Amino acid sequence: MKLKDISSGKLNASEWEAKGYELPTYDIEAVRTRTHENPTWVHFGGGNIFRAFPAAILNDLLNKGVYDRGVIVAETFDYEVVDKAYTPYDNLSLLVSLQASGTIEKKVIASVTESLKADYAFDDWSRLVDIFRNPSLQMATFTITEKGYGVPPADLERGLKPMMAMGKVTALLYERFKAGKLPLTVQSMDNCSHNGDKVKAGVMAYAKRWAEERLAPQAFVDYLEDEQTISFPWSMIDKITPRPHAKVKEMLAADGFEDNQYIETEKHTFTAPFVNSEETQYLVIEDHYTNGRPPLDQAGVIYTTRKTVDEVETMKVTTCLNPLHTAMALYGCMLNYTLISAEMNDEDIRPFIQKIGYIEAMPVVTDPGIINPYEFIGAFINRRLPNPFMPDTPQRIAMDTSQKLPIRFGETIKKYAARHLDMDNLVLIPLVLAGYARYLKGVDDNGKPFTPSPDPMLQELQQIVEPLTVGKEGQDYSCLKNLYSRKDVFGLNLYETPLGNRIEGMVKQLFAGKGAVRSTLHKYTAQR
C-alpha cells in the first residue's frame, strides 16, 4: 500500500478500505487539470498543520462534490520538504486523526495539486508568477509561523529579489499588479494574534521601500492599501499537529502502509508522508474577500467579522487554551512528564489548569457569541488534553515560552488592573510565572538537570537566575527583580502590581530543594 498507487491507477481500493482508509472519491486528475489552468488558492508553508487542516477540509469539499479545485502549496523556507515529503508521493499524504474516543481515522488527502519551491533559483518561480497573474486566483494563505512574517533590514536591500517569505510574496503581488491590478485576498492561517496585520505589515514594508527606490511605482503601494482590491483578513486557528510519532508509524506499518518513514531535513524540519493530529479543530476567519473564495464554511470554517475573530482569538490565547498549555508545559518539564495526556492524570496538574481557566482567567473573557468559552475550555480539558492518542509533549509546548508569556498571562493581569478586579484572586497564574524562574534554572524536581526547550531569550534569561541554587538556604533572591520587571517577557512590570512580591515568595518555595515543585504546586492548587 503506497500513496502513489492512488494516482497511478494501481490502486486496490478494497484492500485500503478493508483496513479503514478513506480514499478520495473525486477524479484527482481532473481536479489537477482544472486547478492548473485556473487556480483559486495558493498556500505558503507545506508543514504538518497545512496538510492536517486546510488541505484536509478542502479534500472534504472535493469528496462532497461542492468544489472542483485543489490547492497549490509553495514552500518558502525548507525546499527539502517539497523534494522529500511531496514530490515522491505525487503530492498525496495520509491524515491520521487520533480521536479521544479511542478510534483512529485514516484519510488520504489528494487536494494538493502542485508543490512548488518559492525561490528564483528554481523553474517553480515562473509557475508561481503565472499563478499570481491569473485572474482566477482568489486567495494566498500562509502557515509559516509567526517568525515567517519578519522583515530583516538586510532583505530590504535586495531590491526586487528578496529572500524572505514576505519579500517573495510582495514580488508575486507586484506581478499581479502588473497583470492588471487584479484583486486578491492575502490570508494568514497562522496561530498568532492579529495575523492579517502581520502579513500586511511585512508586504507593505517591501512595497514602500521599492516605491522609495523607484523599483516599483507608488501605484503599487496604493493597490496594496486598497482594501477593496487587496485584503488581509484576520483569523484564529486551533488544531494540535505534533511531529510524526513512533506509535502511528508502527500502526501504519502493521496495516501494510509502506509510506511511513520519518523525514528530517537539513534545516531540522520533521515530517513524514503521514500527519498525525487531534480531531478537534477551529478556524475562524474574517469574511473579507475581494475576488471570491472556496466554500470552506461548508467544511467547518466559521466566517465572521474582524471583531468576532479578535474576541475568539483573545479567548483562546489569553484564557481558555494557550495559558493552560504553557502552565502544563513548564510544570510538566520540571516533573519529568513526556506526554501532555499523561499530565492530565496528575492529581495536582489537572486541577491546576482547571482553576486557572475557570476561576482566574474566565472573569476577563468576552464571549464571542459563536463559540461558548465554557464549552471551549471544557472540550480542551476533558477531551483534547487527555487524548492518549495525541503524542504531544510539554517539551514541544515549552518552546519560545518567553515570547508567549506577555500574551498568555500578561494580558489577563492587565485586564484585572484595568477593570479594578481584586488581584488577590490571582494565585495560580502567579504560580505559573514563579515556575518560569525554576524552569529557567534547568533543574527538575528530583534535583537533576534538564535542558529547557529552545527559546530566543533562553540564554539571556538563564543568566538572570544563575545566582540561584536549588536547595540552598538563605540565598539572595534579589536577582528576581531583574526578571519579573521585564515588560518584554511578561507584558508589564510585575512589581508595579501586587503580584511581584507574591511571585517572589513562590519562587523561594519552588527553590527549597528536591520535591519543592510538587509540594508548592500541591499547596497552592489545594488552597485555590
Beta strands, then each sheet from edge to edge (+ up, - down):
strand 1: 21-22
strand 2: 41-44
strand 3: 71-75
strand 4: 93-98
strand 5: 104-109
strand 6: 112-117
strand 7: 139-142
strand 8: 184-188
strand 9: 230-231
strand 10: 235-238
strand 11: 263-264
strand 12: 270-271
strand 13: 274-278
strand 14: 282-286
strand 15: 302-304
sheet 1: 1+ 5+ 4- 13-
sheet 2: 6+ 3+ 2+ 7+ 8+ 9+
sheet 3: 10+ 14- 15-
sheet 4: 11+ 12-
end
